[in-house]
Amino acid sequence: MAVRVICFFQPGCMGCMEQTPINREVEKKLNITIEEIDAIKNPDYIKKFELKVTPTIVILRNGDLLGRFEGVVHTEQLMGALKKYL
């Protein structure tokens, strides 16, 4: 099954605003989709993934957690992590 990448954010979060263009660049370079989910509007995810900060990026396959980043993740680091699972 394909890898699922989710970026949890919240409105007004400066780090989240910084992460969004990084996510778009990674999507283009790796031809993937990074889902963006508002953690405040979806509180079930806060508990499920034990979210403490935003942005938080999780990498999943078949529901299993493969990787996790808390805070802003720069392009090279995110691409390197994702290439392992694509």
C-alpha angles and dihedrals in degrees: 000000000000125000116258118210120194127185113198115207142163129216114265094021108139093204090051091053088051092048097052098072090044089054091050091052092049091048091055095044095047098031093234137123123242110201115219116209126184102232093201093055091045105046093167088073091054090063097036095053097027091237113198102162140020133262096044120165121199127189115208138181119186088346092302117126110241099169143355135197126189119199127006114341116199123228099257094047094047093046091049092052094046095047088064091063104035 
